[in-house]
Amino acid sequence: GLSIKDQGLEIAKRWDKDVKIDALRPIFALGHLRMAASHELGDDSEEKITTALDAFGINQRDMSGGWGLATDIMYDRFTGSLLELAGIIRHCRESV
């Protein structure tokens, strides 16, 4: 394994900006929804909200009866993401 402290340049060389970690998607989506709730996002705000909800598998049109189910889904997906990320970190630590 590489040490961030001692081998930061090597880590930076290996970084691939195009690699996506699916477990992070709900975490970033929650941040986007939070921003949408308190800030004007511009002309594409509805698209940004829809994209963020898609990360949780939620269709805004299906929430006409209320957002309780959506909240449950978001908590479940967010928790699953945190557990998955913890597993990734644990695996990295154990492989050092």
Backbone hydrogen bonds in HBPLUS format (Angstrom, degrees):
<---DONOR---> <-ACCEPTOR-->    atom                        ^
c    i                          cat <-CA-CA->   ^        H-A-AA   ^      H-
h    n   atom  resd res      DA  || num        DHA   H-A  angle D-A-AA Bond
n    s   type  num  typ     dist DA aas  dist angle  dist       angle   num
A0007-GLN N   A0003-SER O   2.63 MM   4  5.31 153.4  1.70 154.7 161.3     1
A0011-ILE N   A0007-GLN O   3.07 MM   4  6.40 158.6  2.11 154.5 161.1     2
A0012-ALA N   A0008-GLY O   2.90 MM   4  6.13 159.1  1.95 149.5 155.3     3
A0013-LYS N   A0009-LEU O   2.98 MM   4  6.25 149.5  2.08 144.5 152.3     4
A0014-ARG N   A0010-GLU O   3.16 MM   4  6.43 145.7  2.29 143.6 151.9     5
A0014-ARG N   A0011-ILE O   3.12 MM   3  5.21 123.9  2.45  97.4 111.4     6
A0015-TRP N   A0011-ILE O   3.13 MM   4  6.29 122.2  2.48 142.8 157.7     7
A0015-TRP N   A0012-ALA O   3.31 MM   3  5.19 146.6  2.43  95.7 105.1     8
A0019-VAL N   A0016-ASP O   3.15 MM   3  5.70 166.0  2.17 117.9 122.1     9
A0024-LEU N   A0021-ILE O   2.86 MM   3  5.67 157.2  1.91 125.5 132.3    10
A0025-ARG N   A0022-ASP O   3.07 MM   3  5.34 148.0  2.17 107.1 116.4    11
A0027-ILE N   A0024-LEU O   3.08 MM   3  5.22 117.6  2.48 101.3 117.2    12
A0028-PHE N   A0024-LEU O   3.00 MM   4  6.28 164.9  2.02 167.1 170.2    13
A0029-ALA N   A0025-ARG O   2.87 MM   4  6.00 156.7  1.93 151.2 159.0    14
A0030-LEU N   A0026-PRO O   2.92 MM   4  6.01 154.0  1.98 142.7 148.1    15
A0031-GLY N   A0027-ILE O   3.31 MM   4  6.60 153.1  2.39 139.5 146.1    16
A0032-HIS N   A0028-PHE O   2.95 MM   4  6.31 151.3  2.03 148.6 156.9    17
A0033-LEU N   A0029-ALA O   2.88 MM   4  6.19 156.3  1.94 152.8 159.0    18
A0034-ARG N   A0030-LEU O   2.97 MM   4  6.16 154.0  2.03 145.2 152.5    19
A0035-MET N   A0031-GLY O   3.00 MM   4  6.28 155.5  2.06 146.3 152.4    20
A0036-ALA N   A0032-HIS O   2.90 MM   4  6.12 153.3  1.97 145.4 153.3    21
A0037-ALA N   A0033-LEU O   3.01 MM   4  6.20 140.5  2.17 142.5 152.2    22
A0038-SER N   A0035-MET O   3.16 MM   3  5.35 139.2  2.34  99.6 110.5    23
A0039-HIS N   A0035-MET O   2.78 MM   4  5.56 131.4  2.02 155.8 164.8    24
A0045-SER N   A0042-GLY O   3.20 MM   3  5.49 146.9  2.31 122.3 119.3    25
A0048-LYS N   A0044-ASP O   2.98 MM   4  6.31 153.6  2.05 152.1 159.9    26
A0049-ILE N   A0045-SER O   2.95 MM   4  6.21 156.3  2.01 151.1 157.3    27
A0050-THR N   A0046-GLU O   2.89 MM   4  6.09 163.3  1.92 150.0 154.8    28
A0051-THR N   A0047-GLU O   2.91 MM   4  6.08 159.4  1.95 147.6 153.2    29
A0052-ALA N   A0048-LYS O   2.98 MM   4  6.14 157.5  2.03 143.2 149.4    30
A0053-LEU N   A0049-ILE O   2.88 MM   4  6.13 160.9  1.91 153.5 158.8    31
A0054-ASP N   A0050-THR O   2.87 MM   4  6.06 145.7  1.99 143.9 153.9    32
A0055-ALA N   A0052-ALA O   3.18 MM   3  5.41 136.4  2.38 100.3 111.3    33
A0056-PHE N   A0053-LEU O   2.95 MM   3  5.42 150.6  2.04 110.7 119.7    34
A0058-ILE N   A0053-LEU O   3.02 MM   5  5.14 169.6  2.03 138.6 136.2    35
A0057-GLY N   A0054-ASP O   2.93 MM   3  4.69 154.0  1.99  98.7 107.3    36
A0062-ASP N   A0059-ASN O   2.90 MM   3  5.47 143.1  2.04 115.5 125.9    37
A0063-MET N   A0060-GLN O   3.12 MM   3  5.42 164.3  2.14 112.3 116.6    38
A0066-GLY N   A0063-MET O   2.98 MM   3  5.27 163.0  2.01 113.4 118.8    39
A0071-THR N   A0067-TRP O   2.93 MM   4  6.15 153.7  2.00 151.1 158.0    40
A0072-ASP N   A0068-GLY O   3.09 MM   4  6.43 157.0  2.14 148.7 154.5    41
A0073-ILE N   A0069-LEU O   2.92 MM   4  6.20 163.1  1.94 154.8 159.3    42
A0074-MET N   A0070-ALA O   2.84 MM   4  6.05 160.8  1.88 151.2 156.6    43
A0075-TYR N   A0071-THR O   2.94 MM   4  6.17 164.7  1.97 153.1 156.6    44
A0076-ASP N   A0072-ASP O   2.96 MM   4  6.17 163.8  1.99 152.0 156.7    45
A0077-ARG N   A0073-ILE O   2.90 MM   4  6.12 169.6  1.91 157.1 159.5    46
A0078-PHE N   A0074-MET O   2.84 MM   4  5.87 161.9  1.87 151.2 157.1    47
A0079-THR N   A0075-TYR O   2.89 MM   4  5.97 163.3  1.92 148.6 153.3    48
A0080-GLY N   A0076-ASP O   2.93 MM   4  6.12 160.1  1.97 146.8 152.8    49
A0081-SER N   A0077-ARG O   2.86 MM   4  6.08 150.9  1.94 145.8 153.9    50
A0082-LEU N   A0078-PHE O   2.97 MM   4  6.28 159.4  2.01 151.0 156.0    51
A0083-LEU N   A0079-THR O   2.96 MM   4  6.23 158.2  2.01 152.6 158.6    52
A0084-GLU N   A0080-GLY O   2.93 MM   4  6.12 155.3  1.99 145.6 152.6    53
A0085-LEU N   A0081-SER O   2.86 MM   4  6.09 163.7  1.89 154.3 158.6    54
A0086-ALA N   A0082-LEU O   2.90 MM   4  6.06 153.9  1.97 143.5 151.1    55
A0087-GLY N   A0083-LEU O   3.01 MM   4  6.26 149.5  2.11 141.7 149.6    56
A0088-ILE N   A0084-GLU O   2.96 MM   4  6.33 151.5  2.05 148.1 156.1    57
A0089-ILE N   A0085-LEU O   2.92 MM   4  6.18 164.8  1.94 154.4 157.8    58
A0090-ARG N   A0086-ALA O   2.84 MM   4  6.00 158.2  1.89 146.0 152.8    59
A0091-HIS N   A0087-GLY O   2.89 MM   4  6.03 160.8  1.92 146.5 151.7    60
A0092-CYS N   A0088-ILE O   2.99 MM   4  6.25 157.8  2.04 147.5 153.5    61
A0093-ARG N   A0089-ILE O   2.93 MM   4  6.17 158.0  1.97 151.3 157.2    62
A0094-GLU N   A0090-ARG O   2.92 MM   4  6.12 155.3  1.98 151.2 157.9    63
A0095-SER N   A0091-HIS O   3.04 MM   4  6.17 135.4  2.25 142.3 153.4    64
A0096-VAL N   A0093-ARG O   3.37 MM   3  5.53 164.5  2.39 104.5 108.1    65
